């Protein structure tokens, strides 16, 4: 009876929990408010932003990402939160993509390490989930079609009804900000916030991501015959996601495939660490991720850069002991690197912390030498 007001009730409960500093229950209440929302515009966006901000404050960035992304589609560009939400959505989307890559590759490798019967049971469970999702999607599509028929024109079900605002100034549709906003809101009501890509209508692209994990459909090349300790099972190439073969063909059974999977994880961890400290100003999480990468992938090609960044981050925190630890590692393992040469300078610490001032000083020295016609000094500078 009062279902249309449930979102407001849960939002109010969330606010009460927040007034009591009960963040955990507030998050649950706000999530329920979003789940039960019957309004797709600014009111829902308000709750999504509130929940996103809570996740962000708790450094649960991947959970915050869909909140900001979904809310952004309902905000006008002149909204007070638009720029902040847009920036966070963009940055966190990159983070979420790297996080998803790690989860996917770890999952694939876990399946490979399983005994065959357990692996097949796990795949069967995935297939059951796919079938259930398809049924749920069909029910949702039928519901949306019925709603469209109820409010739209006969024969136009499933299409987006974009209200047309008269453009009194004339000109092209996309020159009219209000028309663009109306069209965007109509699209959001129908499809929600979607990234511009193929198959954007799909609400859950987990299966397609699984399918794209190995572009070669998991088939080893003629030279890729070295197996892992787990023998590769027999399977037939398949594009049918309801079959075991569809998933088996994507698993990294060979040593080369495992190495490629590890490389994907290694790179994703390095990129995530960079996003943490460079774009989110989360120094501690950046340090934690770099160090986890170095521990997991001892021969990572990112080691030199990771050492330098860890030196800089620990120095920023004032932890001179750990900064010195990574300086020594750099000098010992990469003695001929540019970083090692910088560390060898008498004033390396000041130089690294003040690169712009150093550049200005070198320029001034070079310019003064030039005025004195001291060519050797110019070249040396």
C-alpha positions as CSV (number, residue, x, y, z in Angstrom):
1,X,0.0,0.0,0.0
2,X,2.7,2.5,1.0
3,X,5.5,0.9,-1.1
4,X,6.1,4.2,-3.0
5,X,7.2,5.8,0.3
6,X,9.5,3.0,1.5
7,X,12.6,4.8,0.1
8,X,11.8,7.9,2.1
9,X,11.3,5.8,5.2
10,X,14.6,4.1,4.8
11,X,16.4,7.4,4.0
12,X,14.9,8.9,7.2
13,X,16.1,5.9,9.2
14,X,19.6,6.3,7.7
15,X,19.7,9.9,8.8
16,X,18.7,8.9,12.3
17,X,21.4,6.3,12.4
18,X,23.9,8.9,11.2
19,X,22.8,11.3,14.0
20,X,23.7,8.5,16.4
21,X,27.1,7.9,14.7
22,X,25.9,4.4,13.7
23,X,27.5,4.3,10.2
24,X,27.0,0.5,9.7
25,X,23.2,0.7,10.1
26,X,23.0,3.9,8.2
27,X,24.7,2.3,5.2
28,X,22.2,-0.6,5.3
29,X,19.2,1.9,5.5
30,X,20.5,4.0,2.6
31,X,21.1,0.9,0.5
32,X,17.5,-0.2,1.1
33,X,16.2,3.3,0.3
34,X,18.0,3.0,-3.1
35,X,16.7,-0.5,-3.7
36,X,13.1,0.5,-2.9
37,X,13.1,3.8,-4.7
38,X,10.3,4.5,-7.1
39,X,11.6,7.9,-8.0
40,X,14.5,7.9,-10.5
41,X,15.5,11.5,-10.5
42,X,17.2,13.9,-8.0
43,X,15.6,12.3,-4.9
44,X,17.2,9.0,-5.6
45,X,20.5,10.7,-6.6
46,X,20.5,12.4,-3.2
47,X,20.5,9.0,-1.4
48,X,23.1,7.6,-3.8
49,X,25.4,10.5,-3.2
50,X,25.0,10.2,0.6
51,X,25.8,6.5,0.4
52,X,28.7,7.0,-1.9
53,X,30.1,9.6,0.4
54,X,29.9,7.2,3.3
55,X,31.7,4.5,1.4
56,X,34.3,7.1,0.3
57,X,34.9,8.3,3.8
58,X,35.4,4.6,4.9
59,X,37.9,4.2,2.0
60,X,35.6,1.6,0.4
61,X,36.2,3.2,-2.9
62,X,35.0,0.4,-5.2
63,X,31.6,0.3,-3.4
64,X,31.3,4.1,-3.7
65,X,31.9,4.0,-7.5
66,X,28.4,2.8,-8.6
67,X,26.7,5.2,-6.2
68,X,28.4,8.2,-7.8
69,X,28.1,6.8,-11.3
70,X,24.3,6.1,-11.0
71,X,23.6,9.5,-9.3
72,X,25.5,11.4,-12.0
73,X,23.0,10.6,-14.7
74,X,20.2,12.4,-12.7
75,X,22.1,15.6,-11.9
76,X,22.1,18.7,-13.9
77,X,25.5,20.3,-14.7
78,X,24.7,23.3,-12.5
79,X,23.9,21.1,-9.5
80,X,26.2,21.9,-6.5
81,X,27.4,18.3,-6.3
82,X,27.8,17.7,-10.0
83,X,31.6,18.4,-10.4
84,X,32.5,16.6,-7.2
85,X,30.4,13.5,-8.1
86,X,31.6,13.5,-11.8
87,X,35.3,13.6,-10.7
88,X,34.9,10.9,-8.2
89,X,32.9,8.7,-10.6
90,X,35.6,9.0,-13.2
91,X,38.5,8.2,-10.9
92,X,36.7,5.4,-9.1
93,X,35.6,3.8,-12.4
94,X,39.2,3.4,-13.3
95,X,39.9,1.9,-9.8
96,X,36.9,-0.5,-10.1
97,X,38.1,-1.7,-13.5
98,X,41.5,-2.7,-12.1
99,X,39.8,-4.3,-9.0
100,X,37.5,-6.3,-11.3
101,X,40.5,-7.5,-13.3
102,X,42.2,-8.8,-10.2
103,X,39.1,-10.5,-8.9
104,X,38.5,-12.2,-12.3
105,X,42.0,-13.5,-12.7
106,X,42.2,-14.7,-9.1
107,X,38.9,-16.5,-9.6
108,X,40.1,-18.1,-12.9
109,X,43.3,-19.3,-11.2
110,X,41.3,-20.6,-8.2
111,X,39.2,-22.7,-10.6
112,X,42.3,-24.1,-12.2
113,X,43.7,-25.3,-8.9
114,X,40.6,-27.1,-7.9
115,X,40.2,-30.9,-8.4
116,X,38.3,-31.6,-11.6
117,X,35.0,-32.6,-9.9
118,X,35.0,-29.5,-7.6
119,X,35.8,-27.3,-10.6
120,X,32.9,-28.7,-12.6
121,X,30.6,-28.2,-9.6
122,X,31.7,-24.6,-9.4
123,X,31.1,-24.1,-13.1
124,X,27.6,-25.7,-12.8
125,X,26.8,-23.2,-10.1
126,X,27.9,-20.4,-12.3
127,X,25.6,-21.7,-15.1
128,X,22.7,-21.9,-12.6
129,X,23.3,-18.3,-11.7
130,X,23.3,-17.3,-15.4
131,X,20.0,-19.1,-16.0
132,X,18.5,-17.4,-12.9
133,X,19.8,-14.0,-14.0
134,X,18.2,-14.5,-17.5
135,X,14.9,-15.3,-15.9
136,X,15.1,-12.3,-13.6
137,X,16.1,-10.0,-16.5
138,X,13.1,-11.3,-18.6
139,X,10.7,-10.6,-15.7
140,X,12.2,-7.1,-15.3
141,X,12.0,-6.4,-19.1
142,X,8.4,-7.6,-19.1
143,X,7.6,-5.2,-16.2
144,X,9.3,-2.3,-17.9
145,X,7.4,-3.1,-21.1
146,X,4.1,-3.1,-19.2
147,X,5.0,0.2,-17.6
148,X,5.9,1.7,-20.9
149,X,2.6,0.6,-22.4
150,X,0.7,2.0,-19.5
151,X,2.2,5.5,-19.8
152,X,3.3,5.7,-23.4
153,X,1.7,5.3,-26.8
154,X,0.4,2.0,-28.1
155,X,2.9,0.1,-30.1
156,X,5.8,2.1,-28.7
157,X,6.6,-0.1,-25.6
158,X,10.3,-0.4,-24.8
159,X,11.3,2.8,-26.5
160,X,12.5,5.9,-24.6
161,X,9.9,8.6,-24.5
162,X,12.0,11.8,-24.7
163,X,9.9,14.9,-23.9
164,X,10.6,17.6,-26.4
165,X,11.0,21.1,-25.1
166,X,10.3,23.7,-27.7
167,X,13.5,25.5,-28.6
168,X,12.3,29.1,-28.9
169,X,15.8,30.2,-30.1
170,X,15.8,27.6,-32.9
171,X,18.9,25.6,-33.6
172,X,20.0,22.0,-33.2
173,X,18.7,19.7,-30.4
174,X,22.2,19.3,-28.8
175,X,22.6,23.0,-28.6
176,X,19.7,23.1,-26.1
177,X,20.9,22.3,-22.6
178,X,17.4,21.8,-21.3
179,X,16.5,19.3,-24.1
180,X,19.7,17.4,-23.4
181,X,18.9,17.2,-19.7
182,X,15.3,16.0,-20.5
183,X,16.6,13.4,-22.9
184,X,19.2,12.2,-20.4
185,X,16.6,11.8,-17.6
186,X,14.3,9.9,-19.9
187,X,17.1,7.5,-20.8
188,X,18.0,7.1,-17.1
189,X,14.4,6.2,-16.2
190,X,14.4,3.5,-18.9
191,X,17.9,2.1,-18.7
192,X,19.7,3.6,-15.6
193,X,23.2,4.9,-15.9
194,X,25.2,3.0,-18.6
195,X,28.7,3.4,-19.9
196,X,29.0,4.0,-23.6
197,X,30.0,0.5,-24.9
198,X,28.7,-2.5,-26.7
199,X,25.9,-4.5,-25.0
200,X,25.1,-1.5,-22.7
201,X,21.6,-2.8,-22.2
202,X,22.9,-5.6,-20.0
203,X,22.5,-5.0,-16.3
204,X,25.1,-7.6,-15.4
205,X,28.1,-8.0,-17.7
206,X,29.9,-10.5,-15.5
207,X,29.4,-13.3,-18.0
208,X,30.6,-11.1,-20.9
209,X,33.7,-10.1,-18.9
210,X,34.3,-13.8,-18.2
211,X,34.0,-14.5,-22.0
212,X,36.4,-11.7,-22.9
213,X,39.0,-12.8,-20.3
214,X,40.8,-14.7,-23.0
215,X,40.3,-13.4,-26.5
216,X,41.7,-16.6,-28.0
217,X,38.9,-18.5,-26.3
218,X,41.4,-20.3,-24.1
219,X,42.9,-22.4,-26.8
220,X,46.7,-22.8,-26.3
221,X,49.0,-21.9,-29.2
222,X,51.1,-24.6,-30.9
223,X,54.1,-23.5,-28.8
224,X,52.2,-23.3,-25.6
225,X,52.4,-26.9,-24.6
226,X,53.9,-26.6,-21.1
227,X,51.2,-27.6,-18.6
228,X,50.7,-26.5,-15.0
229,X,50.7,-29.0,-12.2
230,X,46.9,-29.3,-13.0
231,X,46.4,-31.1,-16.3
232,X,44.2,-29.3,-18.8
233,X,40.9,-31.1,-19.2
234,X,39.4,-31.7,-22.6
235,X,36.8,-29.3,-23.9
236,X,35.3,-28.1,-27.1
237,X,35.2,-24.5,-28.2
238,X,31.8,-23.0,-27.3
239,X,30.1,-19.7,-27.4
240,X,27.1,-21.0,-25.3
241,X,27.4,-19.7,-21.8
242,X,25.1,-22.5,-20.6
243,X,27.7,-25.1,-21.2
244,X,30.8,-26.1,-19.2
245,X,33.0,-25.9,-22.2
246,X,32.3,-22.1,-22.4
247,X,34.0,-21.6,-19.1
248,X,36.6,-24.3,-19.3
249,X,38.1,-22.8,-22.5
250,X,38.8,-19.6,-20.7
251,X,40.8,-21.0,-17.7
252,X,44.6,-20.5,-17.6
253,X,45.8,-24.1,-17.5
254,X,49.2,-23.7,-19.2
255,X,52.2,-22.0,-17.6
256,X,52.1,-19.3,-20.3
257,X,48.5,-18.6,-19.6
258,X,49.1,-18.5,-15.8
259,X,52.0,-16.0,-16.4
260,X,49.7,-13.8,-18.5
261,X,47.1,-13.9,-15.8
262,X,49.7,-13.0,-13.2
263,X,50.9,-10.1,-15.4
264,X,47.3,-8.8,-15.5
265,X,47.0,-8.9,-11.7
266,X,50.5,-7.4,-11.2
267,X,49.7,-4.4,-13.5
268,X,46.3,-3.9,-12.0
269,X,47.7,-3.7,-8.5
270,X,50.4,-1.2,-9.6
271,X,47.7,1.0,-11.3
272,X,45.4,0.8,-8.3
273,X,48.3,1.9,-6.0
274,X,48.9,4.9,-8.2
275,X,45.3,5.9,-8.2
276,X,45.2,5.6,-4.4
277,X,48.0,8.0,-3.7
278,X,48.0,10.2,-6.8
279,X,44.3,10.8,-7.4
280,X,42.6,9.9,-4.1
281,X,45.4,11.2,-1.8
282,X,45.2,8.0,0.2
283,X,48.9,7.6,1.0
284,X,48.4,4.6,3.4
285,X,46.4,2.6,0.9
286,X,48.9,3.4,-1.8
287,X,51.8,2.1,0.3
288,X,49.8,-1.0,1.3
289,X,49.0,-1.9,-2.3
290,X,52.6,-1.3,-3.6
291,X,54.0,-3.5,-0.8
292,X,51.4,-6.2,-1.5
293,X,52.4,-6.2,-5.1
294,X,56.1,-6.5,-4.3
295,X,55.4,-9.3,-1.9
296,X,53.2,-11.3,-4.3
297,X,55.3,-10.6,-7.5
298,X,58.9,-10.5,-6.4
299,X,60.1,-10.2,-10.0
300,X,57.6,-7.5,-11.1
301,X,58.8,-5.2,-13.8
302,X,57.3,-2.4,-11.7
303,X,59.8,-3.0,-8.9
304,X,62.1,0.0,-9.6
305,X,59.2,2.4,-9.9
306,X,57.5,0.9,-6.8
307,X,60.6,1.4,-4.7
308,X,60.9,5.0,-5.7
309,X,57.2,5.7,-5.0
310,X,57.4,4.0,-1.7
311,X,60.5,6.0,-0.8
312,X,58.5,9.2,-1.6
313,X,55.4,8.1,0.2
314,X,57.2,7.1,3.4
315,X,59.1,10.4,3.2
316,X,55.8,12.3,2.9
317,X,54.6,10.5,6.1
318,X,57.8,11.4,7.9
319,X,58.8,7.8,8.3
320,X,62.5,8.2,7.5
321,X,63.4,4.7,8.5
322,X,61.2,3.1,5.9
323,X,62.1,5.7,3.3
324,X,65.8,4.9,3.8
325,X,64.9,1.2,3.5
326,X,63.6,1.7,0.0
327,X,66.4,4.0,-0.9
328,X,68.9,1.3,0.0
329,X,66.9,-1.3,-2.0
330,X,67.0,0.9,-5.0
331,X,70.8,1.5,-4.7
332,X,71.5,-2.2,-4.2
333,X,69.2,-3.7,-6.9
334,X,69.2,-0.9,-9.5
335,X,72.5,0.8,-9.1
336,X,72.6,2.2,-12.7
337,X,69.1,3.5,-12.7
338,X,68.3,7.2,-12.9
339,X,66.7,7.0,-9.5
340,X,69.9,5.5,-8.0
341,X,71.9,8.3,-9.6
342,X,69.6,10.9,-8.0
343,X,69.9,9.1,-4.6
344,X,73.7,9.3,-5.0
345,X,73.7,13.1,-5.1
346,X,74.8,14.9,-1.8
347,X,71.5,16.8,-1.6
348,X,69.3,14.0,-3.0
349,X,66.7,14.4,-0.4
350,X,66.1,18.1,-1.0
351,X,66.3,17.7,-4.8
352,X,63.7,15.0,-4.8
353,X,61.3,16.9,-2.6
354,X,61.8,20.2,-4.5
355,X,62.1,19.3,-8.2
356,X,60.7,22.6,-9.4
357,X,63.1,24.6,-7.3
358,X,66.0,22.5,-8.5
359,X,64.9,23.0,-12.1
360,X,64.8,26.8,-11.5
361,X,68.2,26.7,-9.8
362,X,69.8,24.8,-12.7
363,X,68.2,27.1,-15.2
364,X,69.6,30.1,-13.4
365,X,73.1,28.6,-13.2
366,X,73.0,27.8,-16.9
367,X,71.7,31.2,-17.9
368,X,74.4,33.0,-15.8
369,X,77.1,30.9,-17.4
370,X,75.6,31.7,-20.8
371,X,75.9,35.4,-20.1
372,X,79.5,34.9,-19.2
373,X,80.1,32.9,-22.4
374,X,81.1,29.9,-20.3
375,X,80.2,27.2,-22.7
376,X,81.6,24.3,-20.6
377,X,79.5,25.4,-17.6
378,X,76.4,25.7,-19.8
379,X,76.9,22.1,-21.1
380,X,77.5,20.8,-17.6
381,X,74.4,22.5,-16.2
